[in-house]
Amino acid sequence: MPQGVPTPLIRDITEAAQRLESGQLVALPTETVYGLGANAWNSEAVARIFEAKQRPEFDPLIVHIAGSDQLGSVVQTIPALARSLAERFWPGPLTLVMPKDESIPDLVTSGLPGVGVRVPDHPVALKLLQATGCPIAAPSANLFGGVSPTTAEHVLLGLGGRIDAVLDGGPCQIGLESTVVSLMGDKPLVLRLGGLSLEALEEAIGPIQVAESNSALSDAAQPAPGMLSRHYAPGTLMIAMDADDSVPLPIQPGTALLTWGPATKEYSDFAVVKNLSENGDLRECAANFFAALRCLDAANPDVIIARRFPDHGLGRALNDRLQRACG
């Protein structure tokens, strides 16, 4: 689609499948965030993802399939641990990195030997994958480094006129990208925290190491998407404060607050406040996180103060996104 032509919002899965099969870019809903999909076997279509998102080619893409029975079409070998994790957590917000099949273009993996694969837990996404008969490469459907989209409207705001269609499947239920686990080494390694908690993973396979973030943008291929120190960021300056800290007083005019938990008397002093969950439910916080960032950014405050989350469960992944948004 030439840039500037309005992007249609569609609800017909057959139409979306036909568009993908013909090499078009279609944003699709998943339980985590909306993804910008292309036929993963079509290198030209995959290249259009990078162009539309203004995404550097060193940042690999995640490939989505309809079920674990399709793994053989995208990976060369399937480790025993992969089968065990897939049985327990697929469909769901878990991406497994395994040796890629030669049918997957190097552009998908940024030239690395491993490809990240997952089965999304969303009825529309699964029906689309079944209808296309091909794996779908799909990073988050937003401009590179920006706030991830959790509704079809978010996609249109960021990529409208740059992609061919948006398949509307309603708001995303989890709201955080998938957890990425590499099975390329002797031991599994968490490359990115996400919608599947570290505790759930460790309950299944025992203690697991978490990789450190990359401190700066470089041309070196990243092991997984979302590992750069600044990512998921709004245009407004963000400052994170510890969960138990008091907001610095006096509150300056033009200051916005991203918070969670019971309201306090300080709220009335902020230009705008977004409370992710009044009862502190981390699942609710995760589901609302990116939408709240977008809302605060649109209010055009001078600065956004954000409270960190408890460092357990989904709070770990939320703190990861918050830290990267602050850069």
C-alpha positions in Angstrom: 0.0 0.0 0.0 1.4 3.4 -0.9 2.0 5.5 2.2 -0.7 8.0 2.9 -3.6 5.7 1.6 -6.0 5.1 4.5 -5.6 1.7 6.1 -8.9 -0.3 6.3 -10.1 -1.7 9.6 -11.4 -5.2 8.8 -13.1 -8.0 10.7 -13.2 -10.7 7.9 -10.6 -13.4 8.7 -10.8 -14.8 5.2 -10.0 -11.4 3.7 -7.1 -11.0 6.2 -5.7 -14.4 5.2 -5.9 -13.6 1.5 -4.1 -10.3 2.0 -1.3 -12.1 4.0 -1.0 -14.8 1.3 -0.6 -12.2 -1.4 2.3 -10.5 0.5 0.4 -7.7 2.2 1.0 -6.5 5.8 -2.0 -7.1 8.1 -2.0 -6.1 11.8 -3.6 -8.8 13.9 -4.8 -9.1 17.5 -3.1 -11.5 20.0 -3.6 -11.9 23.7 -0.4 -9.8 24.3 -0.3 -6.9 21.9 -1.3 -6.3 18.3 1.3 -7.7 15.9 2.2 -6.5 12.4 1.9 -9.7 10.4 3.5 -10.9 7.1 3.9 -14.3 5.6 7.1 -15.5 7.3 8.1 -17.5 4.3 7.9 -14.4 2.0 11.1 -12.4 2.3 9.8 -9.4 0.4 6.7 -9.2 2.7 9.0 -9.5 5.8 11.1 -6.7 4.5 8.0 -4.5 4.3 7.6 -5.0 8.1 10.9 -3.4 8.7 10.1 -0.6 6.3 6.7 0.2 7.8 7.9 0.1 11.4 11.1 1.9 10.6 12.7 -1.0 12.4 16.4 -1.7 12.2 17.2 -5.1 10.6 19.3 -6.2 13.6 16.0 -6.6 15.6 14.6 -10.0 14.9 10.9 -10.9 14.5 8.8 -13.5 16.3 7.0 -16.2 14.1 3.5 -17.2 15.0 2.0 -20.6 14.2 -1.4 -22.2 14.8 -0.1 -25.1 17.0 2.9 -27.0 18.1 2.2 -29.6 15.3 3.5 -26.8 12.9 6.9 -26.4 14.6 8.6 -28.7 12.0 7.8 -26.2 9.3 9.7 -23.3 10.9 12.5 -24.9 13.0 15.2 -27.4 12.2 15.2 -29.4 15.4 12.8 -29.4 18.4 14.5 -29.8 21.8 12.7 -32.0 24.3 12.3 -29.0 26.6 10.5 -27.2 23.8 7.9 -29.9 23.6 7.4 -29.9 27.3 7.1 -26.1 27.5 4.8 -26.0 24.5 2.5 -28.6 26.0 2.3 -26.6 29.2 2.1 -23.0 28.0 0.9 -23.0 24.4 -1.3 -21.3 23.3 0.0 -18.5 25.4 2.5 -15.6 25.9 5.7 -17.7 25.6 8.1 -17.5 22.7 10.7 -20.2 22.3 13.9 -19.6 20.3 15.1 -22.8 18.4 17.3 -23.5 15.4 15.5 -22.1 12.4 14.5 -24.1 9.3 16.0 -23.0 6.0 12.5 -22.0 4.8 12.6 -19.0 7.3 14.4 -16.0 5.6 17.5 -14.8 7.5 15.9 -11.4 7.6 13.3 -12.8 10.1 16.1 -13.7 12.5 18.5 -10.9 11.8 20.9 -13.5 10.4 21.0 -15.4 13.7 20.6 -19.2 13.6 17.6 -19.3 16.0 14.0 -18.2 15.4 11.5 -17.2 18.0 8.2 -19.1 17.7 4.9 -19.0 19.6 1.3 -20.0 19.4 -0.9 -17.0 20.4 -3.8 -17.5 22.7 -6.4 -15.4 20.8 -9.3 -16.9 18.9 -9.0 -14.4 16.0 -5.2 -14.9 15.6 -5.6 -18.7 15.7 -8.3 -18.7 13.1 -6.2 -16.4 10.9 -3.2 -18.7 11.2 -5.3 -21.7 10.4 -6.8 -19.9 7.4 -3.5 -18.8 5.9 -1.7 -22.1 6.2 1.6 -20.2 6.7 3.5 -19.0 9.7 3.1 -15.3 10.4 6.1 -13.1 11.3 4.7 -10.4 13.6 6.4 -7.8 15.8 4.3 -5.3 17.7 2.3 -3.1 15.3 3.8 0.2 16.1 6.7 2.4 14.9 10.0 1.0 16.3 10.8 1.9 19.9 7.3 3.3 20.6 4.5 2.3 22.8 3.0 -1.1 21.9 -0.6 -1.2 20.7 -3.3 -3.0 22.6 -6.3 -2.0 20.4 -6.9 -1.8 16.7 -7.3 2.0 17.1 -3.7 2.2 18.5 -2.4 0.5 15.4 -4.1 2.9 13.1 -2.8 5.9 15.1 0.8 4.7 14.6 0.8 2.8 11.3 -2.3 4.1 9.5 -1.4 4.7 5.9 1.8 2.6 6.1 0.2 -0.9 6.1 -2.5 -2.7 4.2 -5.1 -3.6 6.8 -5.8 -4.0 10.5 -7.8 -7.0 11.6 -9.9 -5.9 14.6 -10.1 -8.5 17.4 -10.9 -6.1 20.3 -8.5 -5.1 23.1 -5.7 -7.4 24.1 -6.3 -9.2 27.4 -2.7 -9.5 28.7 -1.2 -6.2 27.3 2.5 -7.2 27.6 4.6 -8.9 25.0 5.4 -12.5 25.3 8.2 -13.9 27.5 11.1 -15.1 25.2 13.1 -18.1 26.2 16.1 -19.2 24.2 16.8 -23.0 23.8 19.8 -22.4 21.7 22.4 -23.2 24.4 23.1 -25.9 26.9 20.6 -24.3 29.3 17.5 -22.3 28.7 17.8 -18.5 29.0 15.1 -15.8 29.4 15.9 -13.2 26.8 12.8 -11.0 27.6 10.4 -10.9 30.5 6.8 -10.8 29.5 3.3 -12.0 29.8 4.3 -15.4 31.3 5.8 -14.9 34.7 9.3 -16.0 35.7 7.7 -17.9 38.6 5.5 -19.9 36.3 8.5 -20.8 34.1 10.6 -21.8 37.1 7.8 -23.9 38.5 7.8 -25.8 35.2 11.6 -26.2 34.6 13.4 -25.0 37.7 15.7 -22.0 38.1 16.4 -20.1 34.9 18.8 -17.3 34.1 17.6 -14.0 32.8 19.7 -12.2 30.2 20.9 -8.6 30.7 19.6 -5.8 28.5 21.7 -4.2 25.9 22.8 -0.8 27.1 22.9 1.0 23.7 21.6 0.8 20.2 24.1 -1.0 18.0 24.2 -2.7 14.6 24.8 -6.1 16.2 21.9 -8.5 15.8 19.8 -8.7 19.0 19.0 -12.1 20.5 15.4 -11.2 20.8 13.1 -8.2 20.3 12.6 -5.6 23.1 16.1 -6.0 24.6 17.4 -2.5 24.0 17.7 -0.2 27.0 15.3 2.3 25.5 12.1 0.8 24.0 8.3 1.0 24.4 8.8 4.7 25.0 6.2 7.6 24.8 7.3 11.0 23.5 7.1 12.6 27.0 9.9 12.3 29.4 9.3 9.6 32.0 10.7 9.3 35.5 10.3 6.1 37.5 10.0 6.1 41.3 10.1 3.2 43.7 6.7 1.7 44.6 7.0 2.7 48.2 8.4 6.2 47.7 6.3 9.3 48.2 5.8 11.7 45.3 8.3 14.6 45.5 6.6 17.7 46.8 5.6 20.3 45.6 4.2 18.7 42.5 5.1 20.9 39.5 2.5 22.1 37.1 2.3 19.9 34.0 3.2 16.7 35.8 1.3 13.5 35.0 1.2 10.4 37.2 1.1 6.7 36.2 0.3 4.7 39.3 -1.6 1.8 40.7 -3.3 1.0 44.0 -5.7 3.1 46.2 -6.1 6.7 45.3 -4.3 9.3 47.5 -5.0 13.0 48.2 -2.0 13.9 46.0 -3.9 12.9 42.9 -5.7 16.2 42.6 -2.4 18.0 42.3 -1.4 16.3 39.0 -2.3 17.5 35.6 -3.5 14.0 34.7 -3.5 10.7 36.5 -3.9 7.1 35.1 -4.4 4.5 37.8 -3.8 1.0 36.3 -5.5 -0.9 39.0 -7.1 0.6 42.1 -6.7 -2.7 44.0 -3.1 -3.3 42.8 -4.0 -6.3 40.6 -0.9 -6.9 38.4 -2.9 -8.6 35.7 -5.1 -5.5 35.4 -2.0 -3.3 35.5 -0.4 -5.2 32.6 -3.6 -5.1 30.5 -3.9 -1.3 31.0 -0.2 -0.4 30.9 0.5 0.6 27.2 -3.0 2.2 26.8 -2.4 4.3 29.8 1.0 5.4 28.5 -0.6 6.5 25.2 -3.3 8.4 27.1 -0.8 10.3 29.3 1.4 11.0 26.3 -1.6 12.4 24.4 -2.3 14.8 27.3 1.0 16.5 26.5 2.3 16.9 30.0 5.8 18.2 30.7 6.8 15.0 32.5 5.3 11.6 33.5 6.1 10.2 37.0 5.6 6.5 37.1 5.5 4.2 40.1 7.4 0.9 39.8 5.6 -2.3 40.5 6.2 -5.1 43.0 9.1 -7.2 41.7 7.3 -10.5 41.4 4.9 -12.1 38.9 3.9 -9.8 36.1 5.4 -6.9 38.1 8.9 -8.0 36.9 7.9 -7.6 33.3 6.0 -4.4 34.0 9.2 -2.9 35.7 11.2 -4.1 32.7 8.9 -2.2 30.3 8.8 0.9 32.6 12.6 1.0 32.8 12.9 0.8 29.0 10.3 3.5 28.6 12.3 5.8 30.8 15.4 4.9 28.9 
